Amino acid sequence: MRTDAWMEALPRVLPLLVSLGKVKFSGQMHMDTMHRVRTGVQGVLAQLTSITLDGVFFSSLAELASFFGCVPRLKRLAMNVVTVGRGDGDDGSHQGGLCKELETLKVGTGNLRPRWMRFLFGRDGAISLESLRELVFPVTSEVDSWMPGVHELLGRAPRLESAMLPDWRGSHQNLDHITPVPDIGHLRSLTVFIPLAYTDRYEVRRALVSNHTKANKADTAISALDWTRRMLDTGTRLEEVVLIVRANSMVGDEGVKETWGHLLRQNVVVRVEGECSEAARACLGRVLVEPTEGRGRFYDL
């Protein structure tokens, strides 16, 4: 909704939706720390258990924290395109431990800004992850070290059972500095997309290499596969593992094939986007290979 319409309509519309317990917000949020919610609907917000924020603007981190302070019963949260302005005196200080009942968190790649991401989900983030059971979050490379890495989120979520890492962020052609390998020892289910080619990643900046650097396809694939193998080695309780790859990124190099052999194990299913060739299947050995649909559905609540 546009700004004026949001302020006028929200107090009337939300009471009609609370029986569903689920709302998708899009537009500019009018909130502040002194009056909490200017539209006077904080009592209604407190009843919501499922929220999607997509195409939303907050004027400051304080307003962002104020919003989540109004939804203590929140259990499911999806975020995609979220923009946060810089308010006067907005130093990022906040009260932590918000949304203690949150069980499902899904963060898309629509507009990931390090400032609000770390404010919400970093080591001392405003939102509590102590009750989190399901996580959908992109893997970040070292160039995004100021972003909260998936290893940080898993460390803050002791009850987490299922994690999906369906996208990667990173520099243009570099996989040498992937985020630290997360400890997934408490997970029972893991789905991860493996970027066998540098073009498989959601590109946000060209930071570590020049535009003229040529990426070696085999080295890129081996780097991503080895990172995934080291992560799976910590998953002592895993019952289900799904690896997603793109068919047109499969490399028939002997070194890549050997790395696949170290990675694959009995409980692994490989899902391929696109037509899987015989050469690609040869790299995957005897593991179960299935076609897959688009990854966008993973982000829906």
Secondary structure, DSSP 8 states (H G I E B T S, - for coil): --HHHHHHHHHHHHHHHTTTTEEEEEEE--EETTTEETTS-HHHHTT--EEEEEEEEESSHHHHHHHHHT-TT--EEEEEEEEE---TT--------B-TT--EEEEEEEE--HHHHHHHHSTT-SB--TT--EEE--B-BGGGTTS--HHHHHHT-TT--EEEE--BEE-TT--TTB------TT-SEEEEE--SSGGGSEE----SS-TT----HHHHHHHHHHHHHHHHTT-TT-SEEEEEEEGGG----HHHHHHHHHH--TTEEEEEES---HHHHHHHTTSEEEE---GGGGG--
